Amino acid sequence: MKINPDHPLRQHFAGLIEHAFCAEVGMCNPLLTDYLAEMLVEFTHIDRLNTIRNASGKQLEQIAAMLIVQSKEKPANRTERDRALYRNIGDYTLFWAGLYPEHLRKSQAPTDVLLDYVSRGKKSYAIVSELADENDRLPPRLFRNLSEDFEYCLYGLGLVRKGWDCPNAGETDGDDGLIL
């Protein structure tokens, strides 16, 4: 199910991302902020968070399992498959490490405990940037930025989570600067 472009959830995520990244982190890159807002919208559906499947169609929730599937497949278009796989791994690691790091500490599968989510996410986005073409809808520079600024993106997503956990934080009534 696709969420409409004018859906309030899409506007809400875009506003949270824009505020966190432009006002707080200092990364006013519309290509990046639009991508991150879209990622949050897409990941509201758990099926989109776990798009990589094994041969029997089971959704994979472990980075190690996703990499194993990638190494075993022999697709017709390896570049497209690799770009989609590594983009998913980058998004997956950015989402969990940025928004729900406590989840990673509690629920990492034994095979993922050894993986460093930050370095895996950075590396995955770097691979996507090498496989992308300047004529793609999402150009290589976006994925280079995601790779190079991964830690800043984690921090920004942490601010986004605080924004939805405490939606009135930082608002004032305009007269005395008191938080409402």
QUIDATA-V496084 format. One record per residue. N is the residue number from 1. PHI is phi as a letter, one per 40 degrees, with the letter a starting at -180 (* if undefined). PSI is psi in radians with two decimals (none if undefined). D_CENTER is the distance of its C-alpha to the mean C-alpha in Angstrom with 1 decimal. Layout:
N_PHI_PSI_D_CENTER + N_PHI_PSI_D_CENTER
This chain:
1_*_2.16_19.2 + 2_c_2.38_17.7 + 3_c_2.25_17.3 + 4_d_2.60_19.7 + 5_c_-0.48_18.8 + 6_b_0.22_21.0 + 7_c_2.42_19.8 + 8_d_-0.55_19.8 + 9_c_-0.72_16.5 + 10_c_-0.77_14.9 + 11_c_-0.68_17.2 + 12_c_-0.87_16.4 + 13_c_-0.72_12.6 + 14_c_-0.73_13.6 + 15_c_-0.76_16.2 + 16_c_-0.78_14.3 + 17_c_-0.85_11.7 + 18_d_-0.80_14.8 + 19_c_-0.87_16.9 + 20_c_-0.82_14.7 + 21_c_-0.66_13.8 + 22_c_-0.87_17.2 + 23_c_-0.64_19.6 + 24_c_-0.81_18.3 + 25_c_-0.47_16.4 + 26_g_0.43_18.3 + 27_b_1.43_15.7 + 28_c_1.22_17.0 + 29_b_1.77_15.4 + 30_d_-0.61_15.3 + 31_c_-0.77_13.6 + 32_c_-0.85_10.6 + 33_c_-0.67_10.8 + 34_c_-0.72_11.4 + 35_c_-0.81_8.4 + 36_c_-0.69_6.1 + 37_c_-0.73_8.9 + 38_c_-0.68_9.0 + 39_c_-0.78_5.6 + 40_c_-0.73_7.1 + 41_c_-0.83_10.3 + 42_c_-0.68_9.7 + 43_c_0.03_8.5 + 44_c_-0.36_11.7 + 45_c_1.99_13.4 + 46_d_-0.53_13.2 + 47_c_-0.49_14.5 + 48_c_-0.42_11.5 + 49_c_-0.65_9.3 + 50_b_1.21_12.1 + 51_c_-0.35_13.2 + 52_c_2.29_14.9 + 53_b_2.71_18.4 + 54_c_-3.08_21.5 + 55_c_-0.52_24.8 + 56_c_0.07_26.0 + 57_g_0.04_22.9 + 58_c_2.32_21.5 + 59_c_2.40_17.8 + 60_b_2.30_16.5 + 61_b_0.09_14.6 + 62_b_2.33_15.4 + 63_d_-0.76_14.0 + 64_d_-0.74_17.7 + 65_c_-0.65_18.7 + 66_c_-0.71_16.1 + 67_c_-0.61_17.6 + 68_c_-0.78_21.1 + 69_d_-0.76_20.7 + 70_c_-0.69_19.6 + 71_c_-0.40_22.7 + 72_c_-0.44_25.1 + 73_c_2.59_24.3 + 74_b_1.31_26.6 + 75_c_2.86_25.1 + 76_c_-0.70_27.0 + 77_b_1.58_24.4 + 78_c_-0.68_22.8 + 79_c_-0.81_20.8 + 80_c_-0.77_19.1 + 81_c_-0.81_18.4 + 82_c_-0.74_17.1 + 83_c_-0.80_14.8 + 84_c_-0.75_13.3 + 85_c_-0.90_13.3 + 86_c_-0.56_11.8 + 87_c_-0.76_9.0 + 88_c_-0.73_8.3 + 89_c_-0.74_8.8 + 90_c_-0.83_6.6 + 91_c_-0.76_3.5 + 92_c_-0.83_5.7 + 93_c_-0.68_6.8 + 94_c_-0.76_4.4 + 95_c_-0.96_4.2 + 96_c_-0.78_7.9 + 97_c_-0.52_9.0 + 98_c_-0.72_8.0 + 99_c_-0.60_9.1 + 100_b_0.98_11.5 + 101_c_-0.51_12.9 + 102_c_-0.51_16.2 + 103_c_-0.68_15.2 + 104_c_-0.73_14.6 + 105_c_-0.60_18.0 + 106_c_-0.64_19.7 + 107_b_0.24_18.6 + 108_c_2.32_17.7 + 109_c_2.69_19.8 + 110_d_-0.60_22.5 + 111_c_-0.42_21.1 + 112_c_-0.23_17.7 + 113_d_-0.62_19.6 + 114_c_-0.25_20.6 + 115_c_2.39_17.2 + 116_c_1.92_15.7 + 117_d_-0.65_11.9 + 118_c_-0.89_11.7 + 119_c_-0.60_14.1 + 120_c_-0.74_12.7 + 121_c_-0.80_9.2 + 122_d_-0.81_11.3 + 123_c_-0.71_13.7 + 124_c_-0.81_11.6 + 125_c_-0.62_10.4 + 126_c_-0.71_14.0 + 127_c_-0.76_15.4 + 128_c_-0.71_13.6 + 129_c_-0.57_15.1 + 130_c_-0.50_18.4 + 131_c_-0.28_18.3 + 132_c_2.77_17.4 + 133_b_2.55_20.4 + 134_d_-0.41_21.1 + 135_c_-0.05_22.1 + 136_c_2.71_18.8 + 137_d_-0.68_17.2 + 138_b_1.81_14.2 + 139_c_2.83_16.2 + 140_d_-0.59_16.0 + 141_c_-0.53_15.9 + 142_c_-0.82_12.4 + 143_c_-0.52_11.2 + 144_c_-0.78_13.9 + 145_c_-0.78_12.7 + 146_c_-0.68_9.2 + 147_c_-0.89_11.3 + 148_c_-0.57_14.1 + 149_b_0.48_12.5 + 150_d_-0.79_9.8 + 151_c_-0.67_12.0 + 152_c_-0.64_12.3 + 153_c_-0.67_8.7 + 154_d_-0.82_8.9 + 155_c_-0.80_12.2 + 156_c_-0.72_11.2 + 157_c_-0.57_8.7 + 158_c_-0.68_11.8 + 159_c_-0.65_13.9 + 160_c_-0.79_12.2 + 161_c_-0.75_12.9 + 162_d_-0.63_16.3 + 163_c_-0.61_16.7 + 164_c_-0.38_16.4 + 165_c_-0.64_18.4 + 166_b_1.34_21.0 + 167_c_-0.40_21.0 + 168_c_0.05_24.3 + 169_c_2.29_23.6 + 170_g_-0.17_24.9 + 171_c_2.51_26.9 + 172_b_2.89_30.5 + 173_c_-0.03_33.5 + 174_g_-0.34_34.5 + 175_c_-0.92_37.9 + 176_b_0.08_37.7 + 177_g_0.13_34.1 + 178_c_2.49_33.8 + 179_c_2.33_30.6 + 180_c_none_31.2
